[in-house]
Amino acid sequence: MSTLEFLLPIEQRQIIDRAASRIAKDKRQAFRKHIEDQLRARRDPPSDADVRHAAGAAFLKYGRHI
């Protein structure tokens, strides 16, 4: 578990977990890191919409289209 995951509310961690479950096992760690990097760049605490947007961008990068 990364440092950022400790700072996110449980609902946002569940959003990331659900999104990661749809990615191939060998790419899940990179997928999560991509989401975390996007959220870490924000100054304010991320909203649920920010987390979903970051997950959607990660889906596009890792080959799973929504």
Secondary structure as the mmCIF struct_conf table of DSSP 4:
data_model
#
loop_
_struct_conf.conf_type_id
_struct_conf.id
_struct_conf.beg_label_comp_id
_struct_conf.beg_label_asym_id
_struct_conf.beg_label_seq_id
_struct_conf.end_label_comp_id
_struct_conf.end_label_asym_id
_struct_conf.end_label_seq_id
HELX_RH_AL_P HELX_RH_AL_P1 THR A 3 LEU A 7
BEND BEND1 LEU A 8 LEU A 8
HELX_RH_AL_P HELX_RH_AL_P2 ILE A 10 ALA A 20
TURN_TY1_P TURN_TY1_P1 SER A 21 ARG A 22
BEND BEND2 ILE A 23 ILE A 23
HELX_RH_3T_P HELX_RH_3T_P1 LYS A 25 LYS A 27
HELX_RH_AL_P HELX_RH_AL_P3 ARG A 28 ARG A 40
TURN_TY1_P TURN_TY1_P2 ALA A 41 ALA A 41
BEND BEND3 ARG A 43 ASP A 44
HELX_LH_PP_P HELX_LH_PP_P1 PRO A 45 SER A 47
HELX_RH_AL_P HELX_RH_AL_P4 ASP A 48 LYS A 61
TURN_TY1_P TURN_TY1_P3 TYR A 62 GLY A 63
#
